[in-house]
Amino acid sequence: MSPPIKFKPTERNYDRRSGKFNVVYHHMKAKPKNELFNYINSTNAKPKIVQKCINELTRRGIKIKWN
């Protein structure tokens, strides 16, 4: 089984109250449909990540007309 596809790199956020790090993962399968569509339609979108978004939406069963 392959690792999950990432939307953005993993973040490590530091909580100053507790003194601990929180790890935030940005996987494609966890992103809502609207966020993927917004990224595809944005002007500063990278082509590699646009293709990843299209692949994720087709995996979910959503058909996209792409020119």
PASEBA-1860 file (N, C-alpha, C; in nm, 3 decimals):
! residues 67
1> MSPPIKFK> 0.084/-0.118/0.000/0.000/0.000/0.000/0.088/0.124/0.000 ~ 0.056/0.219/-0.085/0.137/0.340/-0.096/0.096/0.441/0.012 ~ 0.187/0.530/0.046/0.153/0.631/0.147/0.050/0.729/0.092 ~ -0.025/0.797/0.180/-0.126/0.891/0.133/-0.064/1.010/0.060 ~ -0.135/1.063/-0.037/-0.087/1.176/-0.116/-0.108/1.304/-0.036 ~ -0.007/1.391/-0.038/-0.013/1.513/0.042/-0.055/1.632/-0.043 ~ -0.133/1.720/0.019/-0.175/1.845/-0.043/-0.069/1.952/-0.019 ~ -0.022/1.961/0.103/0.085/2.052/0.143/0.182/1.974/0.232
9> PTERNYDR> 0.302/2.026/0.256/0.394/1.958/0.347/0.340/1.954/0.490 ~ 0.388/1.861/0.568/0.347/1.846/0.707/0.399/1.964/0.789 ~ 0.317/2.010/0.882/0.354/2.123/0.967/0.375/2.076/1.110 ~ 0.471/2.139/1.176/0.489/2.118/1.319/0.461/2.251/1.388 ~ 0.354/2.257/1.464/0.317/2.379/1.536/0.356/2.364/1.682 ~ 0.417/2.468/1.737/0.459/2.467/1.876/0.356/2.538/1.961 ~ 0.309/2.469/2.067/0.213/2.526/2.161/0.292/2.583/2.279 ~ 0.288/2.716/2.296/0.371/2.777/2.400/0.317/2.750/2.540
17> RSGKFNVV> 0.190/2.722/2.551/0.135/2.692/2.684/0.184/2.559/2.737 ~ 0.171/2.456/2.656/0.208/2.322/2.702/0.353/2.289/2.673 ~ 0.416/2.361/2.580/0.554/2.333/2.546/0.569/2.211/2.457 ~ 0.462/2.174/2.387/0.465/2.056/2.301/0.444/2.096/2.155 ~ 0.486/2.007/2.067/0.465/2.026/1.925/0.342/1.948/1.881 ~ 0.262/2.008/1.795/0.148/1.941/1.733/0.181/1.922/1.586 ~ 0.161/1.803/1.536/0.189/1.774/1.396/0.058/1.780/1.319 ~ 0.057/1.858/1.211/-0.062/1.874/1.127/-0.029/1.817/0.990
25> YHHMKAKP> -0.103/1.714/0.949/-0.085/1.652/0.819/-0.188/1.708/0.721 ~ -0.147/1.727/0.597/-0.237/1.780/0.494/-0.249/1.676/0.383 ~ -0.330/1.574/0.406/-0.350/1.469/0.307/-0.466/1.506/0.215 ~ -0.457/1.458/0.090/-0.562/1.486/-0.008/-0.696/1.430/0.035 ~ -0.695/1.309/0.090/-0.821/1.245/0.123/-0.894/1.313/0.238 ~ -0.825/1.400/0.313/-0.886/1.469/0.426/-0.938/1.606/0.388 ~ -0.906/1.654/0.268/-0.949/1.788/0.226/-1.092/1.784/0.174 ~ -1.171/1.885/0.206/-1.308/1.889/0.153/-1.309/1.917/0.003
33> KNELFNYI> -1.418/1.879/-0.060/-1.433/1.892/-0.205/-1.420/2.037/-0.250 ~ -1.478/2.130/-0.175/-1.473/2.271/-0.213/-1.331/2.325/-0.214 ~ -1.250/2.280/-0.119/-1.111/2.327/-0.113/-1.031/2.277/-0.233 ~ -1.057/2.155/-0.277/-0.989/2.101/-0.394/-1.031/2.178/-0.519 ~ -1.161/2.205/-0.535/-1.209/2.282/-0.650/-1.151/2.424/-0.650 ~ -1.145/2.487/-0.532/-1.090/2.622/-0.524/-0.943/2.624/-0.564 ~ -0.869/2.521/-0.527/-0.727/2.517/-0.563/-0.711/2.496/-0.714 ~ -0.794/2.410/-0.773/-0.785/2.387/-0.917/-0.813/2.515/-0.994
41> NSTNAKPK> -0.908/2.596/-0.948/-0.948/2.718/-1.018/-0.865/2.840/-0.982 ~ -0.772/2.829/-0.887/-0.693/2.945/-0.847/-0.588/2.978/-0.954 ~ -0.546/3.102/-0.958/-0.451/3.147/-1.060/-0.308/3.107/-1.029 ~ -0.273/3.089/-0.903/-0.136/3.057/-0.867/-0.118/2.909/-0.831 ~ -0.200/2.823/-0.888/-0.194/2.680/-0.858/-0.080/2.615/-0.934 ~ -0.010/2.522/-0.868/0.097/2.448/-0.932/0.037/2.333/-1.011 ~ 0.085/2.308/-1.133/0.025/2.203/-1.217/0.032/2.064/-1.155 ~ 0.138/2.034/-1.083/0.151/1.901/-1.021/0.042/1.879/-0.916
49> IVQKCINE> 0.015/1.980/-0.836/-0.085/1.966/-0.730/-0.225/1.972/-0.789 ~ -0.243/2.047/-0.898/-0.372/2.049/-0.967/-0.406/1.909/-1.015 ~ -0.307/1.840/-1.074/-0.330/1.703/-1.121/-0.362/1.610/-1.005 ~ -0.296/1.628/-0.891/-0.326/1.548/-0.772/-0.469/1.571/-0.726 ~ -0.515/1.697/-0.731/-0.652/1.730/-0.691/-0.753/1.664/-0.785 ~ -0.724/1.668/-0.914/-0.814/1.606/-1.012/-0.820/1.456/-0.991 ~ -0.705/1.394/-0.964/-0.702/1.250/-0.937/-0.783/1.215/-0.812 ~ -0.774/1.298/-0.709/-0.848/1.273/-0.586/-0.998/1.286/-0.609
57> LTRRGIKI> -1.040/1.385/-0.686/-1.182/1.403/-0.712/-1.237/1.288/-0.797 ~ -1.160/1.238/-0.893/-1.206/1.122/-0.971/-1.208/0.997/-0.885 ~ -1.118/0.988/-0.788/-1.120/0.874/-0.696/-1.248/0.875/-0.613 ~ -1.296/0.994/-0.580/-1.420/1.008/-0.503/-1.544/0.990/-0.589 ~ -1.527/0.979/-0.720/-1.640/0.957/-0.808/-1.699/1.083/-0.866 ~ -1.625/1.194/-0.861/-1.672/1.321/-0.915/-1.611/1.338/-1.053 ~ -1.696/1.361/-1.153/-1.648/1.376/-1.290/-1.618/1.523/-1.315 ~ -1.503/1.548/-1.379/-1.458/1.684/-1.406/-1.435/1.698/-1.556
65> KWN> -1.484/1.807/-1.612/-1.449/1.841/-1.750/-1.326/1.928/-1.745 ~ -1.218/1.880/-1.802/-1.091/1.953/-1.795/-1.042/1.981/-1.936 ~ -1.005/2.105/-1.964/-0.956/2.143/-2.097/-0.808/2.160/-2.093
END
